[in-house]
Amino acid sequence: MRQRPRSDSRGILDPARLLREVRFRRHLPAEPLRLWVEHYWLIDWTLSAPFEQRIVPHPAVNVVFRSDDESNRDNDHDRDGGRDDDRDGETERDGHRDAAEAGEVAGVGRDLFRITLTGTGRVCGIQFRPGGFHPFWRRPVAELTGRRLPLPAGRLTRLTRPVCAGSDADRCRALDAALAAWAPDPDPAAAEAVRLAESIRADRTVLRVDDFAARHDVPVRRLQRLFTEYVGVGPKWVIRRYRLQEAVERAAGAPLDWAGLAANLGYSDQAHLVRDFTAVAGVSPAAYARSVH
């Protein structure tokens, strides 16, 4: 069982600037939740000027709670294809929502996520392990892909207490309590999906779905159905996203041999890697490398 959260910067564009501008940290959930939850992520900020952060999303569902300046409530409208507006139970007073703290479920995002923070605020997020949200949702996770649903949503009830208040320990306890209240079902298929997705993330030699399926003695069609139902995207997409995140992370470090990296990541040529990198990160590899060095 994991004893500490991940320390990598996979998916975070210009992680050094993020750490300069805001307080960002990760914490593990209570031990019984670690099969399903990757980590909690907390961000606090007090900014004198707007700050934009860009993220190449993981193949994971997040549940996010946010408490910040009123002007920032709807600033993240352009994430992952937009936000559904069926805010059951919320009313408006003088143009503002009642809730001091907004919560939402964010499905797997296929596109670059951009958010601009201003003023002062806090965010508490739950990043589920790929495949780990299904025991809480109990429906195909693919129905959430590219979508954001305000809480309450499905089986996820509205919380009776805020989670962004207090110390880190207070906030983690509140998130633990929320997840316990949502009562995940034991699910062997979800555990299998989590294990397989983690193998893709950790093993950089995984480049092809058919090879991966054979290695784990799982028929390709069953693997595809399992990932669509439990992860929300297919195994080919998961492989390509993790390898692209690796390219983004390595571009923020020392200068790279892009042709060699393309070959190592399973691309037929450097041009194909450049096209995929640019599509998901919004800039070319060379331009991104220059921007962070």
C-alpha positions, 0 to 999 in steps of 0.5 A: 500500500502506498505511503506517500503521494506521487511527486511527479509533475506529469500533465502540469505545463510549466510546473515550476511557475505553478509552484511559484504562484500558488501553494500546491500539494498532494495528500493520500486519502485514508488507507481504505480509500487508496485502492480507488483514489490516487490522491487529494490535491490542494491549491491555495492562492493570493494573487496580485495579477491573474495567473493561467495554468494549463494541464494535460489531463490524466485519464482520471475523474476528479471531484473538485471543490472550490471557494474563491472570490466571486468574480472567479466563480465561472472563470473556468468555463472552457474546460473539456467541452463545457459545463452542464448547467442543471444545478439542482437545488441552487438559487441565486441572490443578487446575481450570486449563487447561495453556495460559498463553495462550489463542487463538481465532478469532472470526467476525463478531459480529452483536451488541454485544460486552461484555468485562470486564477485571480484574487484569493481562493482555495481548491480541494480536489480528489483525483481518482485512480483510472478505473477507481471512480466507477464504484462510487458512480456505478454507471459507465464512466464514459458518460462523463468523459469531456463533461463537468457536472455540478454536485449533486450528481448521480449518487454523489450527494451534496455535502453538508459541510465545506471541505475547503476550510481549515488546515490540510488535515481538516480538509483531508478528513472532510474529503475522507468523510465525503467519500465514505458517505458516497459508499463505494461498492466492492467491484472486482472489475474496477480493481482490475481496471485500476491495476491495468491502467496503473501498469500502463502508467508505470511501464514506459515500454507499453506502446501497443494495445495488442501487445499489452493485452497479450502480456496480461492475457486479456482479449483486446475486445474485453480490454477495450470494453473494460476501459470504456466502462470503468476508465471512461476512455479506451486503452489506446487513448490511455497509452498515448496520453501517458506517453505524451505526458512523459514527453511534456514532463521531459521537455521541462527538463534538460534539452531532448533528442526529440527523434530519439524520444519519438522512437522510445514512445512508439511513434513512427517518426518525430513529426508524428510526436510533434503533431500530437504534442502540439495538439494536446499541449497547445504549443510545439515541443520546441516552443514549450521547451523554450518557454520553461527554460 
